[in-house]
């Protein structure tokens, strides 16, 4: 049986007019695995991936099926969304779908880590989705710095000019980083393979921008 990965779901849904509300950082994750372990969201109003389950069905150890759904047994569904593989094998899963949207992203590099920590509450509120990475706790390369991606969700016909008031950097200063608007290498890839580069800053469909 073919394993359902988010990457495959993204390809199927790409031109359907629908979208998933959230995606994991790595689209190679299986849908069932990411949900079972409460893979996180990346915005103040975005819950983890398990929150989008409308129904789920398990094969129990004795071979019988048990199904939980939002319509039939909401409380039981809430209790088994994040099951960590302990309730049986997932045989069926239904996820919520939302209307298609684009994602406008802005990546900033060389952000002082102290600045990020101090301003993080306001940063969460300033965009629809925020991701922050650092290797800067302790010693070595990157110490004291981080990088971040601000994301804004837009309807397909919405103009980018409408973001002028929304995209604001809290307490902007030399410590808040510099905009990265050049192609960069994806995680763990050959730096000489140009096909593996991507541009964080810019407008993309939901399945490429999250």
C-alpha positions in Angstrom: 0.0 0.0 0.0 1.4 3.4 -0.9 2.1 5.6 2.0 0.3 9.0 2.0 2.8 11.8 2.3 2.0 15.5 2.6 4.1 16.0 -0.6 1.8 13.7 -2.5 -1.3 15.3 -1.1 0.0 18.7 -2.1 0.6 17.6 -5.7 -3.0 16.2 -5.9 -4.6 19.3 -4.4 -2.4 21.8 -6.2 -5.0 22.8 -8.8 -8.2 21.7 -7.1 -9.2 25.0 -5.6 -8.8 23.7 -2.1 -6.0 23.7 0.4 -4.8 22.4 3.7 -4.7 24.9 6.5 -1.3 23.9 7.6 1.7 21.8 6.6 4.8 20.4 8.4 8.2 21.9 7.6 9.2 18.7 5.7 6.5 17.6 3.2 8.1 14.1 3.1 6.4 13.4 6.4 3.5 10.9 6.3 0.1 12.4 7.0 -0.6 9.8 9.7 2.8 10.1 11.4 2.7 13.9 11.5 -0.8 13.8 13.0 -0.1 11.1 15.6 2.8 13.0 17.0 1.2 16.5 17.1 3.5 18.0 14.5 3.3 21.7 15.3 1.8 24.7 13.5 3.6 27.9 12.9 1.2 30.7 13.8 -0.6 32.1 16.8 -3.9 31.0 15.3 -2.7 27.8 13.7 -3.0 24.7 15.8 -1.0 21.5 15.3 -1.9 19.3 12.3 -4.1 16.9 14.3 -6.6 19.7 14.9 -7.7 19.4 11.2 -8.9 15.8 11.6 -12.6 15.5 10.8 -12.7 11.7 11.3 -10.2 8.9 11.9 -10.5 5.1 11.8 -8.3 2.5 13.6 -7.8 -1.2 13.1 -7.5 -2.5 16.7 -5.4 -5.4 17.8 -8.2 -7.9 17.4 -8.8 -6.8 13.8 -12.0 -4.8 14.4 -12.5 -1.3 13.3 -13.3 1.7 15.4 -14.1 5.1 14.0 -14.3 8.6 15.6 -15.7 11.7 13.9 -16.4 15.3 14.7 -20.1 14.7 13.9 -20.7 11.5 15.8 -18.4 11.5 18.9 -16.6 14.9 19.2 -15.2 14.3 22.7 -13.7 10.9 21.8 -12.2 12.3 18.7 -10.5 15.1 20.7 -9.0 12.4 22.9 -7.6 10.2 20.2 -6.3 12.8 17.6 -2.7 12.6 19.0 -2.6 8.9 19.6 1.2 8.3 19.3 0.4 4.9 17.5 -1.1 3.5 20.7 -4.7 3.0 19.5 -4.1 0.8 16.5 -3.3 1.2 12.8 -4.9 4.1 11.1 -6.9 2.8 8.2 -8.9 5.9 7.2 -8.4 9.6 7.8 -10.5 12.7 6.8 -8.9 16.1 6.9 -10.5 19.6 6.8 -10.1 21.5 3.6 -10.1 25.3 3.2 -10.3 27.5 0.1 -7.2 28.0 -2.0 -4.8 30.7 -0.8 -1.4 32.1 -1.6 1.4 32.7 0.9 3.6 35.9 0.8 6.8 35.3 2.7 9.6 37.5 4.0 12.8 35.9 5.2 15.2 37.8 7.5 18.8 36.7 8.3 21.3 37.8 11.0 18.6 38.6 13.6 20.1 39.0 17.1 18.8 36.2 19.3 18.1 38.5 22.3 16.1 40.8 20.0 14.0 37.8 18.8 13.3 36.6 22.3 12.3 40.0 23.6 10.0 40.7 20.6 8.6 37.2 19.9 5.1 37.9 21.3 4.6 40.8 19.0 6.2 39.0 16.1 3.6 36.2 16.4 0.8 38.8 16.2 2.3 40.6 13.2 1.8 37.8 10.6 -0.3 34.7 9.9 2.6 32.3 10.3 6.1 32.7 11.7 9.1 30.3 11.7 12.3 30.9 13.6 15.5 28.9 13.4 18.8 29.2 15.3 21.9 27.3 16.0 23.1 30.1 18.3 22.6 28.7 21.8 26.0 28.0 23.2 29.2 28.3 21.2 30.3 28.1 17.6 29.0 29.3 14.2 25.8 31.4 14.5 26.1 32.0 18.2 23.7 34.8 19.3 21.9 35.0 16.0 18.8 33.4 14.2 16.7 33.8 11.1 13.0 34.0 10.6 10.3 33.8 8.0 7.1 35.9 8.2 4.2 34.5 6.2 0.9 36.2 5.2 -2.1 34.3 3.8 -3.7 36.0 0.7 -6.6 35.1 -1.5 -5.7 34.3 -5.1 -6.8 37.7 -6.4 -5.5 39.8 -3.5 -2.8 42.3 -4.4 0.6 42.3 -2.6 0.2 46.0 -2.0 -2.4 45.2 0.6 0.5 43.9 2.8 2.2 47.2 3.2 0.4 47.9 6.5 0.4 44.3 7.7 4.1 43.5 7.3 5.8 45.4 10.1 8.9 44.5 12.0 8.4 45.1 15.8 10.9 47.6 17.1 12.9 47.5 13.9 16.6 48.2 14.3 20.0 46.8 13.2 19.3 43.9 15.5 16.1 42.8 13.6 18.0 41.3 10.7 18.3 41.9 7.0 15.8 40.8 4.2 17.1 37.7 2.3 15.8 38.0 -1.3 18.2 35.6 -3.0 18.0 31.9 -3.8 19.4 29.7 -1.0 20.1 25.9 -0.7 17.5 23.6 0.8 18.3 21.7 4.0 21.0 19.0 3.7 21.6 19.4 0.0 24.6 19.6 -2.3 25.6 23.3 -2.5 26.7 22.8 -6.1 23.2 21.5 -7.2 21.4 24.6 -8.4 18.2 22.6 -8.8 17.9 22.3 -5.0 17.8 26.1 -4.4 14.7 28.1 -3.5 13.8 31.7 -2.7 12.1 32.1 0.7 11.0 35.7 0.1 8.2 36.0 -2.4 4.6 34.9 -3.2 3.9 31.2 -3.7 0.8 28.9 -3.7 0.0 27.5 -0.2 1.6 24.1 -1.0 5.0 25.8 -1.8 4.8 28.7 0.7 4.1 26.9 4.0 
